[in-house]
Amino acid sequence: QVQLVESGGGLAQPGGSLTLSCAASGSEFSIYAMAWYRQAPGKEREFVARISHGNSGRTLYGDSVRGRFTISRDNAKNTVYLQMNSLKPEDTAVYFCNMGGSFWGQGTQVTVSS
């Protein structure tokens, strides 16, 4: 049974940084592409970033975060990360980890406010 646990959310000031982590258990982590999505109040869930399976390191970013966010993975630790820099108030949302397009974590709240 796959379990995904996000951590690292919290309050940040505009222009600040946060790093989210998503730890996976119960499956062969390295064979799955991993992704981050986010959902702001009253809005649909939005694609943030994706990293391919294995060690190829191929990444894809949503238009609103490209150049500010970086996704990475550590297959030895079954963990995917999202480094978020130059945060904006519009980045405020619950951030969700996704494995293989099928499995979701519970989410972690990110609030960007002064």
C-alpha positions in Angstrom: 0.0 0.0 0.0 1.5 3.3 -1.0 1.7 6.1 1.5 2.9 9.6 0.8 3.6 12.1 3.6 4.3 15.7 2.8 6.1 18.0 5.1 7.9 21.4 5.2 4.9 23.7 4.7 4.3 26.8 6.7 4.4 30.5 6.7 6.8 32.4 4.5 7.2 36.1 3.6 7.0 37.3 0.0 10.4 36.7 -1.6 11.2 34.0 0.9 11.9 30.3 0.4 10.5 27.0 1.6 11.4 23.4 0.8 8.7 20.7 0.8 9.4 17.0 1.2 7.3 14.0 0.3 8.3 10.7 1.7 6.9 7.6 0.1 6.5 4.1 1.5 5.1 0.8 0.4 6.2 0.7 -3.2 9.2 0.9 -5.6 9.7 4.6 -5.5 12.2 4.9 -8.2 10.0 3.4 -10.9 7.4 6.2 -10.6 7.4 9.7 -11.9 6.6 12.1 -9.0 4.8 15.4 -9.1 3.6 18.3 -7.0 0.2 19.9 -7.4 -1.4 22.7 -5.4 -4.9 23.9 -4.6 -5.8 27.3 -3.4 -9.1 28.0 -1.7 -11.9 28.1 -4.3 -9.7 27.1 -7.1 -9.0 23.8 -9.0 -6.0 21.7 -8.3 -3.0 23.1 -10.3 0.0 21.3 -11.7 3.2 22.6 -10.2 6.1 20.3 -11.2 7.0 16.8 -12.3 10.2 14.7 -12.3 10.6 11.5 -14.3 11.2 8.1 -12.8 14.6 6.7 -12.1 17.7 8.9 -12.3 17.1 10.7 -15.6 16.2 13.9 -13.8 13.8 15.1 -16.5 11.6 17.8 -15.1 8.6 19.8 -16.1 7.1 22.9 -14.5 3.9 24.8 -14.5 4.1 28.3 -16.1 3.4 30.1 -12.8 6.4 28.5 -11.0 9.0 28.0 -13.7 12.3 29.6 -12.8 11.4 29.9 -9.1 10.7 26.3 -8.0 12.9 23.2 -8.4 11.8 19.6 -8.1 14.2 16.9 -7.2 14.2 13.3 -5.9 16.4 11.1 -3.8 15.6 7.5 -4.7 17.7 6.1 -1.8 15.5 8.0 0.6 12.2 7.5 -1.3 11.7 11.2 -1.1 10.8 14.0 -3.6 11.5 17.6 -2.8 10.1 21.0 -4.0 12.5 23.9 -3.4 10.4 27.1 -3.6 12.2 30.4 -4.0 11.0 34.0 -4.6 7.6 33.1 -3.1 4.6 35.2 -3.9 1.3 35.5 -2.1 -0.4 33.8 -5.0 1.7 30.7 -4.2 -0.5 30.2 -1.1 -2.2 26.8 -1.4 -2.2 23.3 -0.1 0.6 21.4 -1.8 0.1 17.8 -2.7 2.5 15.1 -3.7 1.6 12.7 -6.4 3.1 9.3 -7.4 2.7 7.9 -10.8 -0.4 9.9 -11.5 -2.3 7.7 -9.2 -1.4 8.1 -5.5 -1.8 11.3 -3.5 -0.6 12.6 -0.2 -2.7 14.5 2.3 -1.1 17.8 1.5 0.8 20.5 3.3 -0.3 24.1 3.7 2.0 26.9 2.3 1.0 30.4 3.2 2.9 33.4 1.8 2.2 36.6 3.6 3.8 39.5 5.2 
